[in-house]
Every structure is written in C-alpha cells, then in structure tokens.
Amino acid sequence: MEPINELLEKYELAHGNLCPGSLLGIRMAVLGCRQVGIEDPRGVDSKNLIVWIEIDRWLADAVELVTGARLGKRTVKFLDYGKVAATFLNVQTGKAVRVVALESSRRLADQRNSEIEDKRIRQMRTYREAADEELFRVGDVDVRLAETDAPGHPRSRVICADCGEGVNDGREVSMDDGRKICRPCSYGADQQHRAVAMA
C-alpha cells in the first residue's frame, strides 16, 4: 500500500480538490484494505477486492484512487444510504469489514487543534495525525456475493416486456402473469423520469 502522503498527492492531481473528507476517505480505504488482507489493491490483489460505498461524494473518489476498484468494473457497488461508510470484501478469503467514519472525528479536530482558526486546516491536521480508532469504527460483516453481482460479463439478460430495453444480471421484476419487466416500468412509467428530474 502506498504511503498516505503519496495517495494525497495522487488524489489532488486526479481531482484538483483536497479536502478533509477526501483525506478521511483515503484513510478509510487504506484501513478497509488492510483489515481484509488486501496489500496491493491496484496490483496483484486487484481481482480480490469488492467495495460497497454508502455515499456518492468524495468517498467514492478516494476508494477508487486507493483501490483501483470502479463501478464500471463491478468492483464498486453503490448503496445510496448517505452514510460515510464502506464495506470491503476480499473475495478470495471471504473476509469482509464495514468501516464507518465516527461522528466524533469532527469534535476531535476542534478539541485537539483548537488553536487553529481555519476549520479545514484543523480537520486536515487531525485526520492526518489521529489513530484509526479515533476516526473509524470497524466491524466484521457477512457478505454473500451473488453470481449476478460478480465482476465480469453479464450472467443473464432479458428484454423488458413493456419498454423493450435490455435488463442485465437479474435486475428485472417477474410479474404475476409471467412477464419480465424492468424496475422503472414496474414502478410506473413516469416514476423514472420524475426521479431523474429531481436529481
């Protein structure tokens, strides 16, 4: 695993904006990999890691930078929970942990570096220096990876009986009359468009 300082430099080069959250995300990704026995996530271990991210902010960028896991490779899964948390699975060993950023980390920055007026700088220093257990809670979890969620080619494909669009990997809905339809059609034709417009 690369040192934190090198990862921070790479993050800044790739995203142009280093913030306390991105530092926290990088540390979370390094910790998650270490906890499940992934030593070289971008190299020899690249096919052994899957990560579930629970928020669509800088954490996703940090996890991708540290691990090389990506949504397009199906090695990152997105759970829209709005939580600064991620689950790391070593598919070779089955070991999985969920890492959550502690709410107390913000207060820790205020307490530990109260002499620094700038909140951003105060958090950056604290998030760089604090021990893992001061910033995160780590717990073992049981993850059962379905074949249709694994990386690689789609395991199945059906055509939605209503809209005619293809649906991969068992994401279709089976209706009582035997038809298979996509999730947006099962929610109502205008539901998908309403959700996109609101995003």
N, CA and C of each residue as an Amber inpcrd file, in Angstrom:
protein
   597
   0.8430000  -1.1770000   0.0000000   0.0000000   0.0000000   0.0000000
   0.8880000   1.2400000   0.0000000   0.5290000   2.2030000  -0.8000000
   1.3070000   3.4360000  -0.8760000   1.1280000   4.2600000   0.3930000
   2.1410000   5.0560000   0.7550000   2.0080000   5.9360000   1.9230000
   0.9040000   6.9770000   1.7110000   0.3010000   7.4160000   2.8140000
  -0.8030000   8.3840000   2.7590000  -0.4080000   9.6460000   1.9880000
   0.7910000  10.1760000   2.2230000   1.2090000  11.4030000   1.5380000
   1.2100000  11.2440000   0.0260000   1.6610000  10.0970000  -0.4580000
   1.6500000   9.8490000  -1.9040000   0.2300000   9.7310000  -2.4270000
  -0.6320000   9.0790000  -1.6710000  -2.0360000   8.9500000  -2.0820000
  -2.7140000  10.3130000  -2.1180000  -2.4040000  11.1740000  -1.1540000
  -2.9730000  12.5240000  -1.1470000  -2.5270000  13.3160000  -2.3700000
  -1.2620000  13.1910000  -2.7340000  -0.7590000  13.8790000  -3.9340000
  -1.4740000  13.3730000  -5.1820000  -1.6450000  12.0680000  -5.2830000
  -2.3370000  11.4930000  -6.4400000  -3.7880000  11.9550000  -6.4950000
  -4.4370000  12.0110000  -5.3180000  -5.8250000  12.4660000  -5.2710000
  -5.9270000  13.9040000  -5.7720000  -5.0160000  14.7500000  -5.2980000
  -5.0440000  16.1620000  -5.7000000  -4.7940000  16.3140000  -7.1940000
  -3.8890000  15.5150000  -7.7440000  -3.6330000  15.5570000  -9.1820000
  -4.8540000  15.1060000  -9.9730000  -5.5070000  14.0580000  -9.4970000
  -6.6550000  13.4970000 -10.2220000  -7.9110000  14.3510000 -10.0810000
  -8.1210000  14.9270000  -8.9040000  -9.3970000  15.6070000  -8.6320000
  -9.2590000  17.1030000  -8.3850000  -8.0370000  17.5730000  -8.1620000
  -7.8000000  19.0010000  -8.0240000  -8.3350000  19.6340000  -6.7640000
  -8.8910000  18.8580000  -5.8680000  -9.5060000  19.4430000  -4.6830000
  -9.3200000  18.5030000  -3.5040000  -8.3560000  18.8260000  -2.6700000
  -8.1000000  18.0130000  -1.4900000  -8.8060000  18.6580000  -0.3100000
  -9.6950000  17.9060000   0.3070000 -10.4700000  18.4290000   1.4370000
 -10.3630000  17.4380000   2.6010000 -10.8130000  17.8320000   3.7970000
 -10.7640000  16.8980000   4.9240000 -11.4880000  15.5860000   4.6310000
 -12.5870000  15.6580000   3.9190000 -13.3350000  14.4460000   3.5900000
 -12.5550000  13.5000000   2.7110000 -11.8240000  14.0320000   1.7390000
 -11.0350000  13.1610000   0.8660000  -9.9060000  12.4930000   1.6410000
  -9.2900000  13.2120000   2.5830000  -8.2630000  12.6090000   3.4350000
  -8.8750000  11.4930000   4.2770000 -10.0440000  11.7590000   4.8500000
 -10.7420000  10.7440000   5.6410000 -11.0710000   9.5230000   4.7740000
 -11.5200000   9.7630000   3.5450000 -11.8430000   8.6730000   2.6250000
 -10.6350000   7.8440000   2.2470000  -9.5150000   8.4930000   2.0220000
  -8.2870000   7.7640000   1.6970000  -7.8750000   6.8880000   2.8680000
  -7.9240000   7.4490000   4.0660000  -7.5640000   6.6600000   5.2460000
  -8.5310000   5.4950000   5.4380000  -9.8250000   5.7240000   5.1710000
 -10.8130000   4.6580000   5.2940000 -10.5120000   3.5270000   4.3190000
 -10.1810000   3.8680000   3.0820000  -9.9010000   2.8520000   2.0690000
  -8.6480000   2.0510000   2.4200000  -7.6170000   2.7320000   2.8980000
  -6.3910000   2.0340000   3.3060000  -6.6900000   1.0870000   4.4650000
  -7.4380000   1.5730000   5.4470000  -7.8000000   0.7540000   6.6050000
  -8.6450000  -0.4500000   6.1920000  -9.6470000  -0.2260000   5.3550000
 -10.5060000  -1.3250000   4.9060000  -9.7220000  -2.4080000   4.1960000
  -8.8190000  -2.0090000   3.3110000  -7.9850000  -2.9950000   2.6020000
  -7.1230000  -3.7720000   3.5890000  -6.4900000  -3.0640000   4.5000000
  -5.6160000  -3.7260000   5.4820000  -6.4110000  -4.7240000   6.3180000
  -7.6310000  -4.3520000   6.7160000  -8.4500000  -5.2100000   7.5810000
  -8.8500000  -6.5210000   6.9090000  -8.9800000  -6.5010000   5.5780000
  -9.3830000  -7.7320000   4.8790000  -8.2110000  -8.4380000   4.2080000
  -6.9890000  -7.9610000   4.4640000  -5.8090000  -8.6410000   3.9490000
  -5.4670000  -8.3230000   2.5080000  -5.8800000  -7.1670000   2.0260000
  -5.5230000  -6.7310000   0.6730000  -4.3220000  -5.7970000   0.7910000
  -3.1780000  -6.2400000   0.3030000  -1.9540000  -5.4500000   0.4260000
  -1.6570000  -4.6190000  -0.8160000  -2.0320000  -5.1030000  -1.9770000
  -1.7230000  -4.4210000  -3.2340000  -2.9920000  -4.3430000  -4.0820000
  -3.9500000  -3.4690000  -3.6900000  -5.2580000  -3.4560000  -4.3580000
  -5.2130000  -3.0480000  -5.8300000  -4.2180000  -2.2770000  -6.2210000
  -4.1250000  -1.8350000  -7.6130000  -3.2400000  -2.7730000  -8.4400000
  -2.6770000  -3.7770000  -7.7880000  -1.7770000  -4.6980000  -8.4740000
  -2.2330000  -6.1310000  -8.3480000  -1.4500000  -6.9170000  -7.6330000
  -1.6780000  -8.3660000  -7.5480000  -3.0320000  -8.7120000  -6.9190000
  -3.5450000  -7.8600000  -6.0340000  -4.8270000  -8.1350000  -5.3650000
  -6.0320000  -7.5020000  -6.0710000  -5.8390000  -6.9380000  -7.2570000
  -6.9030000  -6.1510000  -7.9020000  -8.1750000  -6.9420000  -8.1910000
  -8.0590000  -8.2380000  -8.3690000  -9.2620000  -9.0410000  -8.6550000
  -9.8670000  -9.6350000  -7.4020000  -9.2870000  -9.3150000  -6.2520000
  -9.7520000  -9.9100000  -4.9970000 -10.5560000  -8.9570000  -4.1260000
 -10.8340000  -7.7510000  -4.5970000 -11.4930000  -6.7530000  -3.7590000
 -12.7700000  -6.2320000  -4.3900000 -13.8340000  -6.2090000  -3.5940000
 -15.0790000  -5.5300000  -3.9670000 -15.4440000  -4.6220000  -2.8060000
 -15.8930000  -3.3980000  -3.1350000 -16.2120000  -2.3940000  -2.1160000
 -17.6300000  -1.8760000  -2.3340000 -18.4160000  -1.8330000  -1.2560000
 -19.7440000  -1.2220000  -1.2580000 -19.6110000   0.1390000  -0.5910000
 -19.9260000   1.2040000  -1.3280000 -19.8200000   2.5720000  -0.8150000
 -21.2290000   3.0800000  -0.5240000 -21.3960000   3.7340000   0.6280000
 -22.7290000   4.1310000   1.0730000 -23.0450000   5.6150000   0.8800000
 -22.2040000   6.3260000   0.1290000 -22.4550000   7.7400000  -0.1370000
 -21.8350000   8.0970000  -1.4820000 -22.4460000   9.0300000  -2.1910000
 -21.9690000   9.3830000  -3.5320000 -21.1810000  10.6870000  -3.5310000
 -20.2860000  10.8360000  -2.6130000 -19.4560000  12.0310000  -2.5300000
 -17.9940000  11.6470000  -2.6900000 -17.1080000  12.4200000  -2.0960000
 -15.6580000  12.2280000  -2.2230000 -15.1940000  10.8430000  -1.7910000
 -15.9660000  10.1500000  -0.9640000 -15.5490000   8.8130000  -0.5350000
 -15.3860000   7.8920000  -1.7390000 -16.2740000   8.0120000  -2.7100000
 -16.1820000   7.1710000  -3.9090000 -14.8860000   7.4420000  -4.6570000
 -14.5090000   8.7060000  -4.7880000 -13.2600000   9.0560000  -5.4630000
 -12.0560000   8.5240000  -4.7020000 -12.0790000   8.6410000  -3.3680000
 -10.9630000   8.1750000  -2.5450000 -10.8080000   6.6580000  -2.6470000
 -11.9150000   5.9290000  -2.5900000 -11.8570000   4.4660000  -2.6900000
 -11.3100000   4.0580000  -4.0530000 -11.7720000   4.7040000  -5.0990000
 -11.2770000   4.3720000  -6.4350000  -9.7840000   4.6490000  -6.5450000
  -9.3290000   5.7750000  -6.0180000  -7.9120000   6.1220000  -6.0940000
  -7.0450000   5.1020000  -5.3570000  -7.4340000   4.7600000  -4.1360000
  -6.6270000   3.8480000  -3.3170000  -6.6740000   2.4240000  -3.8460000
  -7.8510000   1.9640000  -4.2260000  -8.0350000   0.5390000  -4.5300000
  -8.0180000   0.1940000  -6.0130000  -8.3230000   1.1530000  -6.8610000
  -8.4840000   0.8480000  -8.2750000  -9.8330000   0.2250000  -8.5860000
 -10.6340000  -0.0160000  -7.5580000 -11.9830000  -0.5630000  -7.7570000
 -12.8450000   0.5010000  -8.4440000 -13.6930000   0.0620000  -9.3770000
 -14.5130000   1.0110000 -10.1260000 -15.9020000   0.4350000 -10.3670000
 -16.8570000   1.3360000 -10.4770000 -18.2300000   0.9540000 -10.7820000
 -18.2920000   0.2120000 -12.1160000 -17.5560000   0.6910000 -13.1130000
 -17.5610000   0.0730000 -14.4370000 -16.9580000  -1.3160000 -14.4680000
 -16.1000000  -1.6280000 -13.4980000 -15.5230000  -2.9700000 -13.4030000
 -16.3660000  -3.8680000 -12.5110000 -17.4090000  -3.3100000 -11.9330000
 -18.2950000  -4.0060000 -10.9960000 -17.5660000  -4.4120000  -9.7200000
 -16.4980000  -3.6880000  -9.3940000 -15.7740000  -3.9330000  -8.1530000
 -16.1130000  -2.8740000  -7.1110000 -16.9030000  -1.8770000  -7.5130000
 -17.5090000  -0.9300000  -6.5830000 -19.0160000  -1.0660000  -6.7330000
 -19.6870000  -1.1450000  -5.6060000 -21.1530000  -1.1730000  -5.5740000
 -21.5980000   0.0660000  -4.8120000 -22.6530000   0.7100000  -5.2790000
 -23.1340000   1.9290000  -4.6380000 -24.4460000   1.6640000  -3.9120000
 -24.4550000   1.9670000  -2.6280000 -25.6540000   1.8840000  -1.8000000
 -25.9960000   3.3020000  -1.3790000 -27.1100000   3.8220000  -1.8100000
 -27.4540000   5.2250000  -1.5870000 -28.0440000   5.4290000  -0.1910000
 -27.1930000   5.2890000   0.8360000 -27.6250000   5.4230000   2.2250000
 -27.2710000   6.7840000   2.8180000 -26.3910000   7.5600000   2.1610000
 -25.9830000   8.8550000   2.6840000 -25.0820000   8.7610000   3.9010000
 -24.3920000   7.6330000   4.0800000 -23.5130000   7.4350000   5.2330000
 -22.0570000   7.3880000   4.7850000 -21.1780000   7.9440000   5.6030000
 -19.7520000   7.8940000   5.3060000 -19.2470000   6.5350000   5.8000000
 -19.4790000   5.5370000   4.9660000 -19.1690000   4.1540000   5.3210000
 -18.9260000   3.3550000   4.0500000 -18.1540000   2.2870000   4.2090000
 -17.8940000   1.3880000   3.0850000 -17.6090000  -0.0020000   3.6280000
 -18.0090000  -0.9990000   2.8490000 -17.7300000  -2.3940000   3.1810000
 -16.7140000  -2.9170000   2.1800000 -15.6950000  -3.5810000   2.7100000
 -14.5980000  -4.1190000   1.9020000 -14.6450000  -5.6420000   1.9890000
 -14.6480000  -6.3040000   0.8370000 -14.6980000  -7.7600000   0.7670000
 -13.4830000  -8.2860000   0.0200000 -12.7610000  -9.1900000   0.6620000
 -11.7110000  -9.9460000  -0.0040000 -12.3880000 -11.1990000  -0.5560000
 -12.6150000 -11.2410000  -1.8700000 -13.3820000 -12.3500000  -2.4530000
 -12.6240000 -13.6690000  -2.3800000 -11.3130000 -13.6180000  -2.2690000
 -10.5280000 -14.8450000  -2.1870000 -10.6930000 -15.5260000  -0.8350000
 -10.7330000 -14.7280000   0.2500000 -10.8160000 -15.3080000   1.5930000
 -12.2210000 -15.2510000   2.1820000 -13.0780000 -14.3760000   1.6310000
 -14.4170000 -14.1880000   2.1840000 -14.4600000 -13.2110000   3.3520000
 -13.3100000 -12.7020000   3.7650000 -13.2430000 -11.7490000   4.8810000
 -13.8320000 -10.4100000   4.4270000 -14.7400000  -9.8610000   5.2590000
 -15.3650000  -8.5760000   4.9340000 -15.5030000  -7.7380000   6.1950000
 -15.2850000  -6.4320000   6.0500000 -15.4750000  -5.4940000   7.1490000
 -16.2190000  -4.2750000   6.6430000 -16.9760000  -3.6670000   7.5400000
 -17.6270000  -2.3830000   7.2550000 -16.9070000  -1.3360000   8.0910000
 -16.4680000  -0.2650000   7.4380000 -15.7490000   0.8250000   8.0940000
 -16.6420000   2.0610000   8.0440000 -16.8620000   2.6730000   9.2090000
 -17.7240000   3.8520000   9.3310000 -16.9130000   4.9870000   9.9310000
 -17.0170000   6.1780000   9.3480000 -16.3820000   7.3570000   9.9290000
 -17.1760000   7.7760000  11.1580000 -16.4880000   7.9670000  12.2640000
 -17.1420000   8.3520000  13.5160000 -17.5580000   9.8160000  13.4920000
 -18.7510000  10.0920000  13.9680000 -19.2160000  11.4740000  14.0720000
 -18.3130000  12.2870000  14.9960000 -17.7070000  11.6180000  15.9580000
 -16.8580000  12.3040000  16.9310000 -15.5640000  12.8410000  16.3170000
 -15.2340000  12.4510000  15.0800000 -13.9850000  12.9150000  14.4750000
 -13.9890000  14.4300000  14.2700000 -15.1360000  15.0110000  14.0020000
 -15.2090000  16.4740000  13.8470000 -14.9320000  17.1760000  15.1740000
 -15.5110000  16.6550000  16.2330000 -15.2510000  17.2330000  17.5590000
 -13.7990000  17.0310000  17.9520000 -13.2400000  15.8940000  17.5580000
 -11.8450000  15.6100000  17.8560000 -10.9450000  16.6950000  17.2600000
 -11.2420000  17.1090000  16.0470000 -10.4480000  18.1600000  15.3950000
 -10.5450000  19.4670000  16.1790000 -11.7360000  19.7890000  16.6560000
 -11.9150000  21.0230000  17.4330000 -11.1750000  20.9490000  18.7650000
 -11.1960000  19.7910000  19.3930000 -10.5380000  19.6270000  20.6940000
  -9.0260000  19.5620000  20.5600000  -8.5590000  18.7820000  19.6170000
  -7.1230000  18.5260000  19.5100000  -6.3450000  19.7040000  18.9430000
  -6.9530000  20.4500000  18.0460000  -6.2470000  21.5560000  17.3810000
  -7.0470000  22.8570000  17.4670000  -7.5350000  23.1470000  18.6470000
  -8.3880000  24.3300000  18.8440000  -7.6690000  25.6390000  18.5440000
  -6.3380000  25.6460000  18.5880000  -5.5820000  26.8720000  18.3220000
  -5.6070000  27.2650000  16.8500000  -6.0010000  26.3230000  15.9810000
  -6.0670000  26.6120000  14.5410000  -7.4510000  27.1790000  14.2220000
  -7.4880000  28.3850000  13.7120000  -8.7720000  29.0520000  13.4430000
  -9.5170000  28.4500000  12.2550000  -8.7930000  28.1300000  11.2090000
  -9.4140000  27.6160000   9.9860000  -9.8810000  26.1690000  10.1990000
 -11.2010000  25.9660000  10.0990000 -11.7920000  24.6430000  10.3370000
 -11.2100000  23.5780000   9.4080000 -11.0320000  23.9280000   8.1340000
 -10.4980000  22.9850000   7.1490000  -9.0960000  22.5260000   7.5500000
  -8.2340000  23.4620000   7.8960000  -6.8600000  23.1180000   8.2820000
  -6.8590000  22.3060000   9.5730000  -7.7310000  22.6850000  10.5010000
  -7.8550000  21.9650000  11.7790000  -8.2270000  20.5020000  11.5250000
  -9.2150000  20.2740000  10.6420000  -9.6350000  18.9090000  10.3230000
  -8.5520000  18.1600000   9.5480000  -7.8940000  18.8040000   8.5980000
  -6.8420000  18.1500000   7.8250000  -5.7400000  17.6490000   8.7550000
  -5.3120000  18.4860000   9.6790000  -4.2340000  18.0670000  10.5790000
  -4.6820000  16.8930000  11.4490000  -5.8840000  17.0010000  11.9920000
  -6.3830000  15.9330000  12.8680000  -6.5630000  14.6340000  12.1040000
  -7.1670000  14.6940000  10.9240000  -7.4120000  13.4870000  10.1490000
  -6.1060000  12.8470000   9.6660000  -5.0620000  13.6140000   9.5810000
  -3.7630000  13.0820000   9.1820000  -3.0640000  12.4010000  10.3630000
  -3.2250000  12.9760000  11.5600000  -2.4590000  12.5270000  12.7260000
  -3.1860000  11.5290000  13.6320000  -4.5040000  11.5350000  13.6320000
  -5.2720000  10.7070000  14.5730000  -5.0980000   9.2210000  14.2790000
  -5.2450000   8.4320000  15.3230000  -5.2050000   6.9740000  15.1710000
  -6.4890000   6.5020000  14.4720000  -6.4090000   5.3640000  13.7930000
  -7.5750000   4.8230000  13.0810000  -8.7960000   4.7080000  13.9890000
  -8.5860000   4.2230000  15.2060000  -9.7220000   4.0090000  16.1140000
 -10.3530000   5.3190000  16.5920000  -9.6660000   6.4360000  16.4240000
 -10.2420000   7.7340000  16.7600000 -11.1330000   8.2580000  15.6420000
 -10.9490000   7.7370000  14.4530000 -11.6850000   8.2240000  13.2830000
 -12.7440000   7.2530000  12.7690000 -12.5380000   5.9530000  13.0200000
 -13.3940000   4.9480000  12.3900000 -13.8420000   3.8670000  13.3550000
 -14.9950000   3.2900000  13.0370000 -15.4440000   2.0500000  13.6880000
 -15.3790000   0.9670000  12.6170000 -14.7810000  -0.1660000  12.9640000
 -14.6340000  -1.2790000  12.0280000 -15.3380000  -2.4890000  12.6080000
 -16.1610000  -3.1310000  11.7870000 -16.8400000  -4.3400000  12.2400000
 -16.8400000  -5.4000000  11.1620000 -16.6600000  -6.6450000  11.5800000
 -16.7630000  -7.7590000  10.6410000 -18.2070000  -7.8710000  10.1670000
 -18.3840000  -8.1800000   8.9010000 -19.7220000  -8.3830000   8.3380000
 -19.7210000  -9.6390000   7.4810000 -20.8900000 -10.2000000   7.3110000
 -21.0590000 -11.3770000   6.4750000 -21.6050000 -10.9190000   5.1270000
 -20.8200000 -11.0680000   4.0790000 -21.2300000 -10.6500000   2.7430000
 -21.3760000 -11.8910000   1.8760000 -22.5340000 -12.0410000   1.2830000
 -22.7620000 -13.1350000   0.3260000 -22.8940000 -12.5050000  -1.0560000
 -21.8860000 -12.7010000  -1.8620000 -21.8500000 -12.1080000  -3.1940000
 -22.5710000 -13.0210000  -4.1720000 -23.6890000 -12.5320000  -4.7000000
 -24.4310000 -13.3130000  -5.6960000 -23.6400000 -13.3650000  -7.0000000
 -23.7990000 -14.4310000  -7.7300000 -23.0980000 -14.5710000  -9.0110000
 -23.4370000 -13.4060000  -9.9420000 -24.6740000 -12.9230000  -9.8850000
 -25.0860000 -11.8200000 -10.7620000 -24.5090000 -10.4800000 -10.3160000
 -23.8530000 -10.4300000  -9.1600000 -23.2010000  -9.2010000  -8.6960000
 -21.6930000  -9.2380000  -8.9060000 -21.1590000 -10.3660000  -9.3400000
 -19.7170000 -10.5260000  -9.5020000 -19.2220000  -9.7820000 -10.7400000
 -17.9590000  -9.3580000 -10.7120000 -17.3700000  -8.7440000 -11.9050000
 -17.3880000  -9.7080000 -13.0810000 -17.2470000  -9.1640000 -14.2630000
 -17.2250000  -9.9890000 -15.4740000 -18.4290000  -9.7420000 -16.3440000
 -18.5740000 -10.5910000 -17.3290000 -19.6760000 -10.4620000 -18.2820000
 -21.0190000 -10.6810000 -17.5890000 -22.0990000 -10.0800000 -18.1290000
 -23.4320000 -10.3100000 -17.5570000 -23.7690000 -11.7930000 -17.5220000
 -24.4050000 -12.2190000 -16.4470000 -24.7880000 -13.6270000 -16.2790000
 -26.1460000 -13.9140000 -16.9290000 -26.9490000 -12.8580000 -17.0790000
 -28.2570000 -13.0340000 -17.7160000 -28.6710000 -11.7210000 -18.3630000
 -29.5800000 -11.8230000 -19.3150000 -30.1200000 -10.6230000 -19.9730000
 -31.5240000 -10.9470000 -20.4510000 -32.4510000 -10.0750000 -20.0850000
 -33.8260000 -10.2020000 -20.5710000 -34.2400000  -8.8610000 -21.1720000
 -35.2510000  -8.9290000 -22.0050000 -35.8080000  -7.7170000 -22.6010000
 -37.0990000  -7.3850000 -21.8700000 -37.2130000  -6.1530000 -21.4140000
 -38.4180000  -5.7190000 -20.6890000 -39.6250000  -5.8430000 -21.6020000
 -40.6550000  -6.5210000 -21.1120000 -41.8760000  -6.7420000 -21.8940000
 -42.6500000  -5.4470000 -22.1240000 -42.3830000  -4.4020000 -21.3380000
 -43.1120000  -3.1400000 -21.5070000 -42.3750000  -2.1420000 -22.3920000
 -41.1040000  -1.8450000 -22.0800000 -40.3940000  -0.7890000 -22.8120000
 -39.4310000  -1.3170000 -23.8670000 -39.1240000  -2.6160000 -23.8320000
 -38.2410000  -3.2060000 -24.8290000 -36.7540000  -3.0010000 -24.5710000
 -36.3950000  -2.4340000 -23.4340000 -34.9810000  -2.2350000 -23.1110000
 -34.4110000  -3.4710000 -22.4220000 -33.1130000  -3.6930000 -22.6280000
 -32.4460000  -4.8390000 -22.0300000 -32.1740000  -4.6340000 -20.5490000
 -32.2590000  -5.7160000 -19.7940000 -32.0000000  -5.6960000 -18.3530000
 -31.0220000  -6.8260000 -18.0400000 -29.8820000  -6.4690000 -17.4480000
 -28.8410000  -7.4540000 -17.1370000 -28.9050000  -7.9430000 -15.7010000
 -28.3550000  -9.1160000 -15.5130000 -27.9990000  -9.6620000 -14.2030000
 -29.1280000  -9.7310000 -13.1810000 -30.2730000 -10.1900000 -13.6150000
 -31.3610000 -10.4610000 -12.6840000 -32.0110000  -9.2370000 -12.0740000
 -31.8370000  -8.0710000 -12.6960000 -32.4180000  -6.8450000 -12.1410000
 -33.8710000  -6.6330000 -12.5930000 -34.3910000  -7.5890000 -13.3510000
 -35.7780000  -7.4750000 -13.8160000 -36.7570000  -7.8710000 -12.7110000
 -38.0090000  -7.5280000 -12.9290000 -39.0850000  -7.8690000 -11.9960000
 -39.9920000  -8.8750000 -12.7030000 -40.2670000  -9.9980000 -12.0470000
 -41.1580000 -11.0140000 -12.6110000 -42.5800000 -10.7090000 -12.1750000
 -43.4500000 -10.5240000 -13.1510000 -44.8420000 -10.1870000 -12.8750000
 -45.6560000 -11.4850000 -12.6710000 -46.8190000 -11.3340000 -12.0500000
 -47.6900000 -12.4830000 -11.7880000 -48.1050000 -13.2090000 -13.0670000
 -48.1950000 -12.4590000 -14.1730000 -48.6120000 -13.0730000 -15.4410000
 -47.4430000 -13.6930000 -16.2100000 -46.2420000 -13.7180000 -15.5970000
 -45.0780000 -14.3450000 -16.2260000 -44.1890000 -13.3950000 -17.0120000
 -44.6710000 -12.1690000 -17.2570000 -43.8380000 -11.2040000 -17.9820000
 -42.6740000 -10.7620000 -17.0970000 -41.5840000 -10.3990000 -17.7530000
 -40.4340000  -9.8420000 -17.0510000 -40.2970000  -8.3940000 -17.5110000
 -40.2770000  -7.4800000 -16.5250000 -40.1640000  -6.0620000 -16.8670000
 -39.0480000  -5.4220000 -16.0470000 -38.5760000  -4.2770000 -16.5250000
 -37.5150000  -3.5600000 -15.8140000 -38.1060000  -2.8770000 -14.5740000
 -37.2490000  -2.5130000 -13.6550000 -37.7050000  -1.8780000 -12.4210000
 -38.4250000  -0.5560000 -12.6680000 -37.9050000   0.3270000 -13.5490000
 -38.6480000   1.5800000 -13.7770000 -40.0740000   1.3400000 -14.2760000
 -40.2570000   0.3590000 -15.1670000 -41.6090000   0.0690000 -15.6510000
 -42.4740000  -0.4940000 -14.5270000 -41.8650000  -1.2550000 -13.6230000
 -42.6540000  -1.8210000 -12.5260000 -43.0970000  -0.7380000 -11.5370000
 -42.3350000   0.3620000 -11.4760000 -42.6840000   1.4700000 -10.5660000
 -43.6920000   2.4160000 -11.2020000 -43.8770000   2.3090000 -12.4930000
 -44.7410000   3.2310000 -13.2150000 -43.8880000   4.0150000 -14.1930000
 -44.3440000   4.1650000 -15.4010000 -43.5370000   4.7410000 -16.4810000
 -42.9780000   6.1110000 -16.1440000 -43.7400000   6.9510000 -15.4720000
 -43.2470000   8.3020000 -15.2150000 -42.3800000   8.3910000 -13.9590000
 -42.3230000   7.3430000 -13.1570000 -41.5570000   7.3770000 -11.9110000
 -40.0660000   7.5910000 -12.1830000 -39.5250000   6.9020000 -13.1860000
 -38.1100000   7.0240000 -13.5020000 -37.7920000   8.4570000 -13.9200000
 -38.6060000   9.0350000 -14.7680000 -38.3500000  10.3860000 -15.2530000
 -38.4550000  11.4210000 -14.1230000 -39.3830000  11.2200000 -13.2230000
 -39.5400000  12.1140000 -12.0830000 -38.2850000  12.0530000 -11.1980000
 -37.7580000  10.8480000 -10.9870000 -36.5600000  10.6820000 -10.1500000
 -35.3560000  11.3520000 -10.8040000 -35.2080000  11.2330000 -12.0980000
 -34.0860000  11.8630000 -12.8010000 -34.2180000  13.3670000 -12.7370000
 -35.4020000  13.8940000 -12.9310000 -35.6000000  15.3450000 -12.9080000
 -35.3080000  15.9340000 -11.5310000 -35.5690000  15.1830000 -10.4980000
 -35.3520000  15.6730000  -9.1360000 -33.8880000  15.5970000  -8.7240000
 -33.1030000  14.7560000  -9.3890000 -31.6930000  14.5440000  -9.0010000
 -30.8420000  15.7550000  -9.2700000
